[in-house]
Amino acid sequence: MDITIVIVNWNTKNLLRNCLKSVYQTVMDITFEIIVVDNASHDGSAAMAAKEFPGVRIIENSENRGFGAANNQAFAVMKGRYALLLNTDAVLTENAVHELFVFMENDEEAAMTGGQLLNRDGSRQNSIANFPTIFTLLMNISLLEYLFPGKYPSKRYEHKGPLEVESVVGACVLVRKKAMDEVGVFDERYFFFFEETDWACQMCSAGWKVYHVPSAMIYHLQGKSIGRNIRSRIEFYRSRYKFFSKWRGRSYNVAVSIVIFVRLIINWLLTSVGGILTAGMNRAIRDKWVVYSRLILWHLNGCP
């Protein structure tokens, strides 16, 4: 078996259907299996997948175990030499998986590869991720990408060929089973967010390499699989703190916490002024004010 395609689903039935269709329509000349891990959805996702895609193996969880733990369930039974991690809000284009697969077959030092993610209109999304540091928190990341494109590659530049990077955005990532066996699977302390960043850090620390392959193009309905509610924002912050604590140490994490909290206060003040100037009529500003307010309260409560 060449590839085990792993899709973790939580209440995204229609997205899951389109994602699975794109797999069967575009993955050719490669032997593959599909494992869908359903994290206790209540929208009929698992039943739909079983009925419409009988060749798919479905693992149904009785509770939402999170992204990393759900993927690990599939890794434990996978038959492929590679695992393709695919978000339900991703739609493969023709030859996308083939491009990733051929690259991995030709570079034995590569542990992970990700393709070029696209918006609905075909414009490029950020598909490359640097390991976060206190410096990237203090600075404007767009400015860093502009001033230091070699260190901070981004969508603003069209990359002509495969590019070694620190990490890739995890909507569609091909991972070598041999590297997984050596380094280990996802750290389940992350419920959602930063799993692939942490994994890439582990891979690089063990001497493996991570690549961006721009010829592999994938449409990504960014954020549709997780939503944009306050819970997902809090989970992002929680996972980021776990990453810093694990890789940088307690003192570094405390400094990061201070920087993040100060930034939240500044953003809250700016949106407060914006709300006053618009008499509360601008919904986007109101929504941001609510998000910043709740994130500040979450921090004041000790980040539970």
N, C-alpha and C positions, 0 to 999 in steps of 0.2 A: 504494500500500500504506500503510495507516494505521500498523500496529504490527508490529515484529519481536519476537517473544517469544524470549528467549535463556535457555536453561537449561543450566547447567554441572553435569555429573554425575560422581560418583566413587563407584562401588560402592554405589549406593542404588537398585537396580532397582525394588523395590516402591514406594518413595517416588516415584520418577520416573513410574511407571505412574499412581499416584493424582494426581500433579500434572498430567500431560498430560490425564487424563480430566477434571479440573476445568476446564482451559482450554476443551476442546471443549464442555463442558456449560454454561459460563457466559458465554463471550465471544460476544455477538450484535451484529449490525448494525455491526460493525467489521471491516474487512478486515485479515487478519493472516497472518503466516507464523510457523513455529516452527523454531528452530535449536537442536538439542541438541549441545553440545560434550562429548564423553566423554573424561575424562582418564585413559585407560588402565585402565578398570575391568576386573576379572576375575570379575565376577558375572553376566555375560551381559546387562548393561544395554542396550548398543547393539543387540544382536540382538533383544531384547524390543521396543525402541522401533521398530525397522525392521519387525518383523513385525506388531505390534499397532496401530501408528500410521504407516501408509505415507506419509502426507502430510508427515511431519516430515523436515526435512533434518538429517542426522547428520554431524558432523565427529568422526572418531575420531583421537585422539592416541596416539602410541606410548609416551608417558610422561606423568606427571602434571605439567602445566605450571603449575598453580596457577590460582586463580580469575580474577585480572585478565587474565593472558595468554590464557586460554581464552575469556573474554568478548571480548577484542580480536579474536580470530579470527572470531567471529561478526559483530562490528561491521564488519569489512572487507568483508563480502559482504551485509550487511543491505539490504533494500529499503524498509523502513518509514520514516515520518517521525518515529517514536518507537521507542525500544527499551524493552521491558519486561524487566527483569532479574528472574528468578523462581528462587528456590531450589527444589530438589527436595522439601524438607520443607515446602513451602507448598501450601495447597489454597485455591483461589479460591472466594469466595461469589458468588452471583448479583449482577450489576451492579458488582462490585468494579473491574474493568478499565474499565468504562464510566464510572464516577465519576471515576477518575483521568484518563481520556482527555478527558472533557468539560471538566474543570477546566483542563487544559493547553491545550485549544483556545481557552478564553476568557481565558487570561492569558499573553500572549506573553513576559512577563518571567520566567516560571517555567521553569527548566531541569530540575528533578527534583521528583517528587512520590512520596510513600509513603503507604500506607494504614494502617489500624488493624489491628495483628496481634493475633490471638486465641489463647488456649489451647484445648485440646480441649473444655473445659467452657464456652467462650464468654467467659471472663473476659479482660480486656485485658492484653496484654503491653506492655512499653516499646517504642514504635515510633519514638521521637524520640531523636536523639543530639546532644549538644553537642560542640563541638570540645574535645578534652582539653587541660587546662592543668595546671601544677603545683599550682594552687589546688584543682582538683577532685580531685587525688590526695591532697592533704593533708586535705581535708574529707570528711565523709560525704555522698555524693551524694544520699541520701534526705533528709537534713537540708536541703541546698541546694534540692532540689525543693519542700520544704515551706515554707521561708522566702522563696524567690524564685521563685515559680511562673511569673512572666513571663519570667525569664531561663532557668530550667531547667524547661520544661514536661515533664510525665510522665503516666503512666497513672493516677495518683491523681486526676486531674481529667478530667471528661468534656468534651471540646471540642465545641462545637456546630457549628463550621464550619471551613473551611480555615484553617490556622495557618502563618505563615511561621516557619521554624526554621533552625537552622544545618545540620543533617544529619538523615538518617532511617536507620533500621535497614534493611539491604539485602536482606531476604527477598523483597520485592516492590516494585520501584521503577521508575517510568516516567520515561524520560530523553529530552529533545528532541534529535533528530539535529542540528539547527542549532547547539545549544550544544556538542555533541560535536565538531562540525567546527571550531568556534571555539577551544575550550579544549583539545581533545585527548582521547584515550581513557585507559584505566586506566594508571597507573604500574606497570609490571611488576616493579619492585623489591620490591613487596609480593607475597609468594607467596599468603598468605591472611590475612584480617583487615585492616581499616582502608582497604581500597581505596575503598569508597564514601565514607568520611569524608574521605579525601584528595581524591577527586573533587569532593565538595561544597565543600571548601575552595577548590579551583581555580575552580569555578563562581562562588562568591561573590566571589572576588578579581577575577573578570572582569566583575562587575556583574550576574550572573544571580541568580535567587532559588530557594530550596528551600522546599517546602511539605509539610505533613502534612495529608492529606485524610481525616478520621475516618469519613466515610460509606462509604469503600471498605474493606471488611472481608475479612481473609484469615486463615485458620487457619494457624498456624505451629507445627510440631512441633519446638520450639526445640532446636537442637543436634544433631538426629538425622542431619543430612546430613554432619556433620563428626566426630561422636563427642565424647567427653570425656576422651580419653587425654592423657598428658603431652605428646605431640608437639604436639597442638593448643594446649595451654596455652603451650608454649614459642614456638610460631609467633605467638601473640597478643602475647606480650611483645616478640618480635623486631620485629613490625610496628609496635607502639606506639613503640619506640625509633626506628624509621625515620621515623615521622611527626614526632616531635619534632625529630629531627635536620634534616629537610627544612624544616620550617616555623618552627622556633624557634631553630635554630643549635646549635653544638657545646656551648657553655657551659651553655645551658639544658638540653640533653639530659643532660649530666653531672649537673646538679642533680636532674633527674628520676630518673636512675639511682640516686642516693643515696637519695632518698625511697622509691623502690620497693623497694630492697634492705632498708632499715630496716623497712619494713612487712612484708616477707617474714620477717625475723628475728622480729619481734614475733608474727606469726601462727604461726610455727613454735614459739616458746616457749609460746604459749597452748595450742596443740594438744598439745604435749608434756606440759604440766600436765594437760590433759584426759585424755590417754592414761593417765597415771599414776593419776589419780583413778578411772578406770573400769577399771583393771587391763588395759588393752588390749582390752577386750571390745566396745567400741563401734566398729563397722566404719566408720561415717562419719568419726569422729575419726581412725581409723587411716589411712583413705584420704587425708584432708586432710594429715596429717603426712607421708605419702609424697610427695604433690604438692609441698608446701612445701620438703621436703628436696631434691627433685630440681631444683626451680627455683633454690634457693640454690646448689647445686653447679654448675648451668648458668651462673649469674652469676659464680661464683668461677673458672670455666674461661674467662671472657672472652666469654660469650654467643656460642658458636660456631654 
